[in-house]
Structures are given as C-alpha cells and as structure tokens.
Amino acid sequence: MGLFAVTILAHVAGFRLLLMLLDRRFPAEGHPQPGLGRMMIVASPAIAILHHAEAALWAAVYIGLGILTDWDTAVYFSIVTMTTVGYGDVILTGEWRVLAAFQAMNGMLLSGLSTAFLFAILQQYWVLVRKNG
C-alpha cells in the first residue's frame, strides 16, 4: 500500500508543478486570454509523462522483488496494468497477481485524478472567458 500512496502523492505533486508552469505560461490577468488548446497541449503530455513515471516506479518494484527480470517487460506490464488494458501476454503468478490488481486500481484512481485535473483547467478557462469576454 505504500507504493499506492507514493504514486498518489507524486501525482498531486506533479499537478502542483504543472499548475505553476501553466500559471507562468498563461497568466490569469491581462489580455489576450490563453487559448484552451494551448493549455491542453502543455497539460496533456505532461500528465502522460507523469503517468509513465509512476508506471516506471511500479516496474522498478517488480524488478526489485524479482517478479519480472527485464526493464522493458516490467515497464510494458506496468503500463498495460495501470491502464487496465491487460493484454495477458505478460502475467504474474501466485500471490503476485494481487499486486497487479492493486496496480490496476491505482491506475484507475490516477486516471480519474488526471481527468478531474483537466476538467478543472476547462472550468477555469470558462470562468476567465466569461469574466474577460
């Protein structure tokens, strides 16, 4: 459960850094207001990188525990698990299957947080557009 908490905290910290970047690049005061497309072009890849870093953390745990042996397979398995795609070409056995299930739950929560974050950007944009015309 510690890794679960670490990834959630990393996600929130990543959002904080991204908000600071967006605030510098697209200040709320003054004209012209930033385009929504430009904000999303900055935010979306940043969030994808954040998700990848968190999947890499899970992959490192799989390697560290000796569950998976090579980095490429561990990262691939981790991303497929976090996104709940679950192709089934790489599987865990025994008691480690539960760990993969927890990672899938973690991925769903992180994806939900990311969706909420992007929606919050949309809401803020709409407020600015209405306020400034």
Salt bridges, closest charged atoms under 4 A:
GLU54 OE2 - HIS11 ND1 2.76
